[in-house]
Amino acid sequence: GRYPFHWHRMGNVEGQFIRNSSIHESYQRCVTVHNTHKARVVGNICYDHYGHGFFLEEGNETQNIIKRNLGMHSKKIAPHRALLVSDFNDMPPDRFPGPATYWISNPDNDVRFNVAAGSEGSGFWMAFQQYLHCSASGCAQSDRNNANVTPLTTNTYKFSDNVAVATVCGITWDGAPDGDLTGNPLNPNDRKLVTAHYNPATTPVFSDLEIYKNARAGLYFRGAQAHFPNNIFADNGTAAFFAYNQMIQDSLMVGLSKNHSPEEYFYHHDPSIDHRFQHKGLFEGIRVYDGPFVLDNVFFADYSASPLSYNDDEYTPTPITLTGGAMRFVNSVHHVTFSPEPYRKFYLGLEDNNWQDSYAAAVLDIEGDLTGMPGSLIRPDHWMNTDDGCVSLANEASLVCPYELSYLRLHNLGETNGQNFDVYRTDGPSITHTSDPQNGVFLNKFSLIMDADFSYVLANVDFNHEETMKLHFVAREVGDVSPVIAIASGLNQACPLTELVLSEGVVVPDVAALRNTYETAYTIQNDMLVFKVQADLQRDNISLDAQQGVNFLEVRCQ
């Protein structure tokens, strides 16, 4: 590659550095560290450049020090000139748009006290590949048996005290070049970007980050449990967006500060700007996504006490909002405070959600900071979530309910996000689903109110001509048992329902016996498979506030 400054396959360069230098108007990156370790990149300015700025190239670069640098105005490279698809990719803009001012391909580096400002993509992009085989001459994609470098499971060395401002996505852990080859004539090794679930052995801590004025998302994280203490978020389209068990602790979230100017409102409605880089609708503190996120001692400031709108588009800053997700777990909130008292503390409206099962979302209000009702669950206001004792909050499009909740996710081997089935609750509520993954309409789960008086009937379950369907059950505690569930009818079956069994559990003679059984068990009655599931395993690497019990099992043709 032709870059302004480039360590090219140098191995250990301890003692070498680029320091207090200015690079500007570069047509390709600023500082590249390639198959090189222990380099020092300190106190530099990278301004008005194309493609990634500070760039760890292949994924085996470790123990480098990247500190106190300033990167500004990272610009997309035209696709016909780009070495990597990540130099210009637009989608998904709230997760990992390119380019990145700091492209970090291995977490075993010291990345602190840096600033990323004005990127047309991401500020900091942690793009960790799963399996690499590396030598002195380079790295290639590998597999579990042959890899000698595994960034996606490598512990973070140091990442803290960084600032991301005025980007599309401020800081992101997701998206890695682990897909198929792109066919790029300039780089035959360029690979498509795929989602990347960061899963190190040691729970990472990312502290003292400042994340503000990022158009789509301030912070996005896909991975196992991670902690974010002592961070500041302000004036972001969405402050934080988490795919799994991430915790924000002892932090400040500012909705719209006095430093948010009218020009910034206009930006999000300017027809000359690509709509993918604009945030429409409510400004958001944290999205209810897959979960389970945890908020602990978070102060929400300047979330407006009255509704705000622009050209009939309401953008009222709202601390907690809802989006669709491939998984659902109960999120938890405690010790949160507000000033002023927001117009809404949460909004769980189901409009514009591409996941038909988004009604399954839930937030546990441990101390009553959100609702005044300690221990209550906040649910979308949907008929499948109603029960005695629930209170409807019209302004929040939510129910506040006293019950406990579990989840059952279904998927056959060929499709994880488009599993069609209808759900009937025996006291009346029901919902008919029709997923269409090719057109962005998804379904794979439903929530169960943990009430012994309820049973759930699944109809028109699409088995996709397969003999096995996977079940993933999650509950509050290890040992919890689901209500009675029945599969009453199926589509594209490989065998009759009367020949279905569970991969585990006891066989009981009838439904009456099943109701009095408190473990995984099943029976065939009235040509239906009827069963209960016990969460008999402890979930791995999960915070104490989250649901603890899980079971993975299958429905099979015997």
PARONU-222437 format. One record per residue (C-alpha): residue number from 1; residue in one letter; z, x, y. Coordinates in pm, 1 decimal. Layout:
// PARONU-222437
nr rest w u v
NUM a Z X Y
...
This chain:
// PARONU-222437
nr rest w u v
1 g 0.0 0.0 0.0
2 r -50.3 99.9 362.4
3 y 271.4 40.1 548.6
4 p 431.3 193.2 860.5
5 f 708.8 351.1 650.8
6 h 702.3 371.6 272.9
7 w 917.1 531.1 4.2
8 h 671.9 522.8 -287.5
9 r 823.3 559.0 -635.5
10 m 1060.4 832.0 -522.5
11 g 1352.9 760.7 -755.5
12 n 1688.5 876.9 -620.5
13 v 1649.6 975.1 -252.2
14 e 2016.8 998.2 -160.5
15 g 2042.5 1153.0 185.5
16 q 1704.2 1027.8 307.2
17 f 1689.3 764.4 581.6
18 i 1494.3 583.6 846.5
19 r 1728.8 524.5 1134.9
20 n 1717.7 391.1 1492.8
21 s 1340.8 347.7 1482.7
22 s 1115.1 78.6 1625.7
23 i 811.7 -62.2 1444.5
24 h 602.7 -324.6 1617.7
25 e 268.1 -505.1 1584.4
26 s 227.1 -396.1 1223.8
27 y -47.6 -556.6 1020.3
28 q 141.6 -504.5 693.5
29 r 522.8 -492.1 669.1
30 c 760.0 -252.7 845.5
31 v 972.3 -58.1 594.9
32 t 892.5 -56.8 223.5
33 v 1132.3 73.2 -41.1
34 h 934.7 98.3 -365.2
35 n 1086.0 205.4 -698.5
36 t 1334.2 404.7 -491.3
37 h 1714.0 415.3 -485.6
38 k 1989.6 512.2 -240.8
39 a 1767.0 516.2 67.0
40 r 1930.3 433.9 402.7
41 v 1753.8 186.2 632.1
42 v 1987.5 159.0 928.4
43 g 1961.9 49.9 1290.9
44 n 1587.7 -19.6 1303.0
45 i 1378.3 -281.8 1482.0
46 c 1086.1 -452.6 1310.9
47 y 897.3 -670.6 1559.7
48 d 582.9 -885.6 1554.4
49 h 457.2 -794.7 1209.4
50 y 253.7 -958.1 933.1
51 g 398.3 -1023.6 589.5
52 h 742.5 -926.7 468.1
53 g 929.7 -691.5 702.3
54 f 1200.8 -491.9 525.0
55 f 1058.5 -496.1 174.2
56 l 1206.9 -399.8 -163.9
57 e 883.6 -400.6 -357.6
58 e 912.6 -418.4 -735.8
59 g 1262.0 -536.1 -828.7
60 n 1423.4 -217.9 -962.4
61 e 1523.5 -81.1 -619.6
62 t 1904.4 -39.5 -623.2
63 q 2192.1 107.9 -422.6
64 n 1988.1 116.2 -103.9
65 i 2167.1 59.1 226.4
66 i 2000.1 -189.4 461.3
67 k 2232.6 -232.4 757.2
68 r 2230.4 -316.1 1127.1
69 n 1857.5 -381.6 1145.8
70 l 1680.7 -636.6 1363.6
71 g 1367.0 -812.7 1241.5
72 m 1175.1 -1047.9 1470.2
73 h 862.1 -1259.7 1442.2
74 s 754.1 -1216.7 1082.1
75 k 407.6 -1374.5 1063.4
76 k 206.3 -1516.1 775.9
77 i -82.8 -1306.5 650.4
78 a -415.8 -1486.2 604.7
79 p -448.7 -1560.9 231.9
80 h -767.7 -1354.6 194.2
81 r -582.1 -1047.6 328.8
82 a -248.2 -1090.2 153.7
83 l -123.2 -864.6 -124.2
84 l 128.2 -1127.0 -235.5
85 v 125.6 -1504.9 -232.6
86 s 478.1 -1483.1 -89.7
87 d 333.3 -1330.1 228.9
88 f 197.4 -1669.8 330.2
89 n 320.9 -1949.1 99.6
90 d 420.1 -2270.5 275.2
91 m 579.0 -2475.9 -0.9
92 p 852.5 -2561.8 -41.3
93 p 929.3 -2500.3 328.7
94 d 1301.0 -2581.8 301.4
95 r 1356.1 -2351.3 3.1
96 f 1147.6 -2032.6 6.5
97 p 859.6 -2021.7 253.5
98 g 690.3 -1689.0 318.0
99 p 695.0 -1436.9 458.7
100 a 1050.4 -1301.8 469.3
101 t 1185.3 -1067.7 732.8
102 y 1401.2 -921.4 453.1
103 w 1253.4 -945.2 101.7
104 i 1533.1 -846.0 -137.4
105 s 1410.2 -817.6 -495.9
106 n 1731.9 -685.2 -653.3
107 p 2091.0 -785.5 -565.6
108 d 2233.2 -438.0 -635.2
109 n 2189.9 -324.0 -273.6
110 d 2403.7 -311.6 40.9
111 v 2253.2 -565.7 282.5
112 r 2488.9 -624.6 575.5
113 f 2500.2 -668.3 953.4
114 n 2128.2 -745.1 982.1
115 v 1950.6 -1002.3 1198.9
116 a 1637.2 -1201.9 1116.5
117 a 1489.5 -1396.5 1407.7
118 g 1177.6 -1605.3 1451.5
119 s 1023.8 -1574.9 1104.8
120 e 735.4 -1809.0 1024.3
121 g 887.8 -1825.0 676.4
122 s 1231.5 -1710.8 562.6
123 g 1481.3 -1478.8 725.4
124 f 1636.1 -1332.8 408.3
125 w 1470.8 -1410.1 74.0
126 m 1650.3 -1307.8 -245.3
127 a 1353.9 -1312.4 -484.4
128 f 1503.1 -1208.2 -818.3
129 q 1278.5 -1186.0 -1123.5
130 q 1418.9 -1252.5 -1467.2
131 y 1289.8 -971.9 -1689.2
132 l 1123.0 -645.5 -1586.8
133 h 1038.0 -329.9 -1772.6
134 c 1040.8 -42.2 -1526.1
135 s 960.7 327.6 -1541.1
136 a 891.7 597.8 -1283.7
137 s 536.3 469.0 -1256.2
138 g 628.2 107.8 -1181.7
139 c 752.1 -226.8 -1313.0
140 a 586.7 -499.2 -1516.3
141 q 696.6 -846.4 -1614.5
142 s 873.3 -834.9 -1951.0
143 d 1082.4 -1045.3 -2187.0
144 r 1444.5 -1054.4 -2297.3
145 n 1395.7 -803.8 -2578.6
146 n 1204.2 -539.6 -2383.8
147 a 1342.2 -566.9 -2029.5
148 n 1545.9 -282.0 -1882.8
149 v 1590.0 -442.7 -1538.3
150 t 1712.7 -800.7 -1496.7
151 p 1754.7 -885.4 -1126.3
152 l 1821.9 -1254.4 -1190.2
153 t 2146.5 -1174.7 -1374.0
154 t 2247.0 -857.1 -1185.8
155 n 2568.6 -870.9 -983.0
156 t 2543.5 -871.5 -604.5
157 y 2661.9 -542.0 -458.4
158 k 2703.9 -638.0 -92.8
159 f 2549.8 -918.9 110.5
160 s 2748.5 -1033.2 413.6
161 d 2766.6 -1039.5 793.9
162 n 2396.3 -1119.6 831.6
163 v 2239.9 -1346.9 1094.1
164 a 1939.7 -1577.9 1045.3
165 v 1810.0 -1756.9 1354.3
166 a 1499.3 -1957.8 1443.6
167 t 1323.5 -1929.1 1107.5
168 v 1186.8 -2204.9 885.1
169 c 1446.1 -2127.4 612.6
170 g 1722.2 -1890.1 717.9
171 i 1860.4 -1743.1 393.3
172 t 1741.6 -1834.8 45.5
173 w 1823.6 -1749.5 -314.1
174 d 1531.1 -1896.0 -506.6
175 g 1164.0 -1840.0 -575.8
176 a 1046.4 -1530.3 -760.5
177 p 704.5 -1394.8 -862.6
178 d 757.4 -1476.1 -1229.9
179 g 472.5 -1722.4 -1277.2
180 d 115.7 -1673.4 -1393.8
181 l -110.3 -1417.6 -1232.4
182 t -269.5 -1550.9 -913.6
183 g -606.7 -1379.1 -956.6
184 n -560.1 -1202.1 -623.4
185 p -854.1 -957.4 -589.0
186 l -641.5 -732.2 -365.9
187 n -354.2 -714.5 -614.3
188 p -413.4 -787.3 -983.3
189 n -34.9 -790.3 -1041.5
190 d 37.8 -1069.5 -790.4
191 r 213.7 -1360.2 -960.8
192 k 278.2 -1720.2 -866.4
193 l 619.7 -1812.7 -735.1
194 v 851.0 -2011.8 -960.4
195 t 1208.0 -2133.6 -917.6
196 a 1475.8 -1876.2 -1001.2
197 h 1833.8 -1965.3 -1098.1
198 y 2055.3 -1672.4 -997.9
199 n 2319.0 -1623.3 -1267.9
200 p 2517.9 -1299.3 -1238.7
201 a 2817.9 -1218.8 -1458.7
202 t 3050.5 -1199.3 -1156.5
203 t 3074.0 -1492.6 -915.2
204 p 2919.0 -1365.7 -590.1
205 v 3085.9 -1405.0 -250.2
206 f 2867.3 -1423.2 61.0
207 s 3087.3 -1414.4 369.2
208 d 3060.8 -1400.8 747.7
209 l 2703.5 -1522.8 772.9
210 e 2573.1 -1674.0 1096.9
211 i 2294.4 -1923.0 1040.9
212 y 2157.3 -2120.4 1333.0
213 k 1851.6 -2291.7 1476.8
214 n 1651.5 -2277.2 1153.4
215 a 1392.6 -2554.2 1150.9
216 r 1410.9 -2679.1 791.1
217 a 1712.7 -2522.3 619.1
218 g 1976.2 -2274.9 722.0
219 l 2091.3 -2178.2 372.3
220 y 1936.8 -2263.5 36.2
221 f 2084.0 -2148.0 -293.8
222 r 1976.2 -2205.7 -653.6
223 g 2205.5 -2049.0 -907.3
224 a 2541.5 -2044.8 -1081.3
225 q 2873.7 -2070.3 -900.4
226 a 2880.6 -1885.0 -566.2
227 h 3128.2 -1879.6 -277.6
228 f 3044.1 -1887.7 93.1
229 p 3361.3 -1824.9 297.6
230 n 3391.9 -1773.2 674.1
231 n 3038.7 -1872.3 764.0
232 i 2899.0 -2034.9 1078.6
233 f 2613.1 -2285.9 1074.3
234 a 2471.8 -2441.2 1393.1
235 d 2171.2 -2643.2 1511.2
236 n 1985.0 -2629.2 1177.0
237 g 1761.4 -2906.6 1045.9
238 t 1973.4 -2887.9 729.8
239 a 2265.3 -2646.7 743.3
240 a 2320.0 -2600.4 367.0
241 f 2120.6 -2710.3 65.0
242 f 2263.9 -2622.0 -278.2
243 a 2116.7 -2671.0 -622.6
244 y 2436.3 -2622.2 -825.0
245 n 2805.3 -2524.9 -802.2
246 q 2833.4 -2356.7 -462.8
247 m 3145.3 -2361.8 -243.8
248 i 3167.1 -2344.6 135.1
249 q 3515.3 -2242.6 241.6
250 d 3690.6 -2183.3 574.4
251 s 3367.4 -2234.2 765.2
252 l 3222.3 -2400.6 1074.7
253 m 2927.8 -2640.0 1077.2
254 v 2790.2 -2740.0 1417.7
255 g 2554.1 -3037.9 1423.8
256 l 2378.4 -3010.8 1760.7
257 s 2547.9 -2783.8 2010.6
258 k 2508.0 -2784.8 2388.0
259 n 2268.6 -2496.5 2328.8
260 h 2020.6 -2730.0 2158.6
261 s 1759.4 -2797.7 2425.5
262 p 1510.2 -3083.5 2472.3
263 e 1230.7 -2840.1 2384.4
264 e 1380.5 -2812.5 2037.9
265 y 1365.4 -3188.4 1988.0
266 f 1001.7 -3183.4 2097.8
267 y 922.6 -2909.1 1846.9
268 h 994.6 -3141.1 1556.1
269 h 750.1 -3401.5 1692.0
270 d 479.3 -3177.1 1835.3
271 p 151.2 -3278.6 1663.4
272 s 14.0 -2926.9 1705.5
273 i 282.0 -2786.6 1471.9
274 d 244.0 -2804.8 1095.4
275 h 465.0 -3094.7 983.6
276 r 596.0 -2886.6 693.3
277 f 786.3 -2672.8 941.1
278 q 938.6 -2968.9 1122.0
279 h 1259.6 -3148.4 1035.2
280 k 1224.7 -3525.3 1053.9
281 g 1512.4 -3768.8 1032.9
282 l 1883.3 -3697.1 1046.8
283 f 2002.6 -3345.4 1122.0
284 e 2211.3 -3263.7 816.7
285 g 2523.2 -3065.4 742.3
286 i 2493.7 -3049.2 363.7
287 r 2267.2 -3239.2 126.5
288 v 2390.8 -3410.7 -187.4
289 y 2142.7 -3255.0 -429.1
290 d 2196.3 -3146.6 -792.3
291 g 2553.5 -3037.2 -728.2
292 p 2836.4 -2998.1 -762.9
293 f 2896.6 -2850.3 -419.8
294 v 3252.3 -2805.7 -290.3
295 l 3356.0 -2816.5 75.5
296 d 3702.9 -2671.3 134.0
297 n 3844.8 -2636.7 486.0
298 v 3518.9 -2692.8 671.7
299 f 3521.4 -2794.7 1037.8
300 f 3232.6 -3015.1 1149.0
301 a 3178.3 -2984.2 1525.8
302 d 2933.2 -3164.4 1753.0
303 y 2819.3 -3421.9 1499.5
304 s 2740.9 -3690.7 1751.5
305 a 2980.4 -3980.7 1810.8
306 s 2685.1 -4210.5 1884.2
307 p 2337.4 -4253.2 1732.6
308 l 2055.5 -4032.9 1862.7
309 s 1682.5 -4094.6 1835.0
310 y 1350.8 -3961.8 1960.7
311 n 1035.3 -4174.6 1953.0
312 d 1210.7 -4423.1 1721.0
313 d 1302.0 -4142.8 1479.8
314 e 1678.6 -4131.4 1438.0
315 y 1807.7 -3776.0 1417.5
316 t 2182.6 -3838.7 1451.1
317 p 2358.9 -3528.3 1315.3
318 t 2535.3 -3632.7 994.0
319 p 2768.0 -3404.3 793.8
320 i 2667.7 -3524.9 444.2
321 t 2333.5 -3677.7 341.8
322 l 2142.7 -3751.0 20.3
323 t 1832.7 -3608.3 -142.0
324 g 1685.2 -3644.5 -493.3
325 g 1770.0 -3395.1 -767.0
326 a 1688.2 -3303.4 -1126.3
327 m 2059.0 -3300.0 -1215.9
328 r 2358.1 -3495.7 -1087.0
329 f 2720.2 -3388.2 -1077.9
330 v 3007.4 -3521.6 -868.5
331 n 3046.2 -3316.6 -549.1
332 s 3391.1 -3256.6 -397.1
333 v 3524.9 -3249.2 -42.4
334 h 3874.3 -3169.3 81.7
335 h 4042.5 -3040.0 395.5
336 v 3744.5 -3120.1 617.9
337 t 3791.6 -3203.0 986.3
338 f 3572.5 -3331.5 1267.2
339 s 3543.9 -3312.5 1643.9
340 p 3435.2 -3546.5 1781.9
341 e 3469.8 -3825.6 1524.1
342 p 3107.6 -3857.1 1406.5
343 y 2901.7 -4172.7 1427.2
344 r 2870.2 -4125.0 1051.6
345 k 3049.2 -3872.9 833.8
346 f 2803.2 -3937.5 553.2
347 y 2485.3 -4131.0 485.1
348 l 2365.4 -4194.8 128.5
349 g 2062.1 -4413.4 198.3
350 l 1811.1 -4427.3 -86.5
351 e 1497.6 -4461.9 123.6
352 d 1230.2 -4194.4 78.3
353 n 1389.2 -4046.9 -235.3
354 n 1133.1 -3938.5 -492.5
355 w 1394.5 -3942.1 -770.9
356 q 1433.7 -4300.6 -894.0
357 d 1781.6 -4218.1 -1022.9
358 s 1915.5 -4094.9 -686.8
359 y 2157.4 -4389.8 -694.1
360 a 2356.5 -4179.7 -943.9
361 a 2481.6 -3945.5 -668.1
362 a 2853.3 -3919.1 -588.7
363 v 3097.5 -3734.2 -362.3
364 l 3468.4 -3716.5 -447.2
365 d 3684.1 -3752.5 -134.2
366 i 3988.3 -3567.1 -267.3
367 e 4218.2 -3597.1 35.7
368 g 4056.9 -3901.2 196.7
369 d 3913.3 -3692.5 482.7
370 l 3585.9 -3886.1 473.7
371 t 3700.3 -4239.1 391.2
372 g 4076.9 -4260.3 440.8
373 m 4102.3 -4337.0 67.1
374 p 4217.7 -4026.7 -122.7
375 g 4061.1 -3979.1 -463.3
376 s 3777.4 -4224.7 -401.5
377 l 3414.1 -4176.6 -491.7
378 i 3140.6 -4220.4 -231.3
379 r 2827.3 -4366.3 -390.6
380 p 2493.0 -4494.7 -263.7
381 d 2511.3 -4868.2 -196.5
382 h 2321.1 -4974.1 -507.5
383 w 2389.8 -5258.1 -748.6
384 m 2427.2 -5018.6 -1043.9
385 n 2727.4 -4861.4 -866.0
386 t 2921.3 -5179.1 -788.2
387 d 3257.5 -5256.5 -943.5
388 d 3580.7 -5431.5 -851.7
389 g 3757.7 -5237.9 -581.6
390 c 3444.8 -5089.2 -421.8
391 v 3414.4 -5118.2 -43.3
392 s 3069.7 -5139.0 115.6
393 l 2998.8 -4934.3 430.4
394 a 2672.8 -5064.2 574.3
395 n 2634.5 -4799.6 843.9
396 e 2665.4 -4526.2 580.7
397 a 2453.9 -4710.6 318.5
398 s 2738.8 -4630.1 81.5
399 l 3005.9 -4769.7 -145.1
400 v 3357.2 -4628.2 -165.1
401 c 3488.5 -4684.8 -515.3
402 p 3807.5 -4611.8 -714.0
403 y 3654.2 -4540.9 -1055.1
404 e 3564.0 -4221.8 -1242.7
405 l 3208.3 -4131.8 -1331.8
406 s 3007.1 -3960.7 -1602.3
407 y 2636.9 -3880.9 -1641.6
408 l 2386.4 -3891.2 -1923.6
409 r 2059.7 -3702.1 -1888.1
410 l 1773.1 -3769.0 -2130.7
411 h 1461.3 -3566.5 -2187.2
412 n 1216.9 -3509.8 -2465.5
413 l 1076.2 -3167.1 -2538.6
414 g 758.2 -3219.0 -2340.0
415 e 899.3 -3351.4 -2013.2
416 t 1234.5 -3288.5 -1845.4
417 n 1184.1 -3474.3 -1517.6
418 g 974.8 -3774.5 -1614.9
419 q 1173.2 -3952.8 -1884.9
420 n 1105.2 -4327.1 -1861.7
421 f 1371.2 -4582.1 -1957.7
422 d 1535.9 -4896.7 -1819.3
423 v 1912.6 -4938.1 -1784.2
424 y 2112.1 -5261.2 -1825.2
425 r 2484.5 -5282.4 -1764.3
426 t 2638.2 -5554.3 -1980.2
427 d 2809.1 -5726.9 -1686.4
428 g 2473.5 -5791.2 -1516.8
429 p 2326.8 -5506.1 -1305.4
430 s 2004.0 -5346.0 -1428.2
431 i 1723.2 -5124.6 -1308.5
432 t 1368.8 -5075.7 -1429.2
433 h 1227.5 -4727.0 -1392.4
434 t 875.5 -4592.4 -1389.5
435 s 853.7 -4218.9 -1338.3
436 d 528.1 -4045.7 -1249.7
437 p 587.6 -3668.8 -1231.0
438 q 224.0 -3588.8 -1151.4
439 n 260.9 -3791.2 -832.7
440 g 608.6 -3669.8 -748.3
441 v 814.3 -3963.6 -882.7
442 f 1088.6 -3847.9 -1117.4
443 l 1359.3 -3982.6 -1349.4
444 n 1576.8 -3837.4 -1625.4
445 k 1939.5 -3960.2 -1596.6
446 f 2181.0 -4239.5 -1514.3
447 s 2545.8 -4261.9 -1422.1
448 l 2813.6 -4441.2 -1623.8
449 i 3124.5 -4597.4 -1474.4
450 m 3411.0 -4494.4 -1699.5
451 d 3532.3 -4847.2 -1764.8
452 a 3598.8 -4961.0 -2120.9
453 d 3474.5 -5310.2 -2035.6
454 f 3122.1 -5185.7 -1956.4
455 s 2845.2 -5104.7 -2199.8
456 y 2501.8 -4968.3 -2113.5
457 v 2178.2 -5071.8 -2282.9
458 l 1866.0 -4854.6 -2259.5
459 a 1531.8 -5026.8 -2309.0
460 n 1172.0 -4905.0 -2321.2
461 v 1284.8 -4547.3 -2379.7
462 d 973.0 -4329.5 -2395.8
463 f 1004.5 -4091.5 -2692.0
464 n 665.7 -3930.7 -2622.7
465 h 581.5 -3936.8 -2996.6
466 e 850.3 -3673.9 -3057.6
467 e 1115.5 -3682.6 -3328.6
468 t 1386.5 -3538.6 -3101.9
469 m 1524.5 -3635.1 -2762.9
470 k 1785.9 -3421.1 -2589.7
471 l 2101.9 -3569.5 -2434.9
472 h 2320.7 -3393.4 -2177.3
473 f 2653.8 -3566.3 -2111.5
474 v 2892.3 -3462.0 -1832.1
475 a 3241.1 -3606.8 -1764.0
476 r 3544.8 -3532.6 -1552.6
477 e 3759.8 -3375.4 -1825.4
478 v 3704.1 -3214.3 -2161.8
479 g 3771.4 -3488.1 -2416.6
480 d 3648.4 -3778.8 -2202.9
481 v 3441.2 -4032.3 -2398.0
482 s 3154.2 -4235.9 -2259.6
483 p 3130.8 -4614.1 -2261.5
484 v 2925.3 -4768.7 -2541.1
485 i 2552.1 -4694.4 -2502.5
486 a 2274.7 -4865.6 -2696.6
487 i 1906.4 -4781.0 -2732.0
488 a 1757.6 -5125.7 -2773.3
489 s 1383.5 -5057.2 -2761.5
490 g 1147.8 -4763.9 -2739.8
491 l 794.2 -4661.5 -2656.6
492 n 577.0 -4400.3 -2828.2
493 q 829.8 -4367.3 -3108.3
494 a 796.7 -4118.1 -3391.9
495 c 1017.3 -4340.5 -3610.5
496 p 1183.6 -4684.8 -3593.5
497 l 1508.0 -4713.2 -3399.3
498 t 1683.8 -4791.8 -3726.6
499 e 1603.8 -4436.7 -3846.1
500 l 1759.6 -4264.9 -3542.1
501 v 2077.2 -4057.4 -3572.0
502 l 2277.2 -3830.2 -3342.5
503 s 2278.3 -3456.6 -3410.9
504 e 2658.5 -3471.1 -3426.5
505 g 2937.0 -3724.4 -3450.7
506 v 3079.7 -3963.9 -3706.6
507 v 2900.5 -4265.4 -3846.0
508 v 3095.3 -4590.3 -3803.5
509 p 3019.0 -4924.9 -3970.7
510 d 2966.8 -5141.6 -3664.1
511 v 3007.5 -5174.5 -3285.3
512 a 3360.5 -5310.1 -3318.2
513 a 3463.3 -4989.5 -3493.0
514 l 3271.4 -4784.7 -3236.6
515 r 3468.9 -4939.1 -2949.1
516 n 3788.9 -4816.8 -3111.0
517 t 3655.3 -4466.1 -3171.9
518 y 3737.2 -4190.5 -2921.1
519 e 3493.5 -3917.8 -3021.2
520 t 3117.9 -3883.0 -3055.8
521 a 3012.1 -4155.2 -3296.9
522 y 2721.5 -4390.0 -3369.6
523 t 2603.2 -4686.3 -3573.3
524 i 2291.6 -4899.1 -3622.3
525 q 2339.8 -5265.3 -3535.7
526 n 2083.3 -5536.4 -3464.1
527 d 1807.2 -5274.4 -3496.3
528 m 1961.9 -5066.7 -3215.8
529 l 2113.4 -4718.5 -3211.5
530 v 2458.3 -4768.7 -3057.4
531 f 2677.0 -4468.6 -2975.1
532 k 2945.9 -4298.9 -2770.8
533 v 2950.2 -3936.3 -2657.4
534 q 3255.3 -3717.8 -2610.7
535 a 3251.2 -3430.3 -2363.5
536 d 3396.3 -3188.3 -2616.5
537 l 3300.2 -2858.8 -2449.8
538 q 3425.8 -2683.5 -2137.2
539 r 3148.6 -2622.5 -1884.9
540 d 3084.7 -2254.6 -1822.1
541 n 3144.9 -2089.6 -1483.5
542 i 3239.5 -2407.8 -1300.4
543 s 3486.0 -2456.9 -1014.7
544 l 3807.2 -2651.0 -1077.5
545 d 3701.6 -2930.8 -841.5
546 a 3390.8 -3003.5 -1049.5
547 q 3346.5 -3212.1 -1362.4
548 q 3472.4 -2997.7 -1651.3
549 g 3354.6 -3163.5 -1973.2
550 v 3007.4 -3145.8 -2125.8
551 n 2820.8 -3213.0 -2447.8
552 f 2468.0 -3119.0 -2550.7
553 l 2332.0 -3319.3 -2840.2
554 e 2016.9 -3486.3 -2965.6
555 v 1885.3 -3820.0 -3082.3
556 r 1673.3 -3749.6 -3392.0
557 c 1460.9 -3918.9 -3651.2
558 q 1642.8 -3875.3 -3981.0
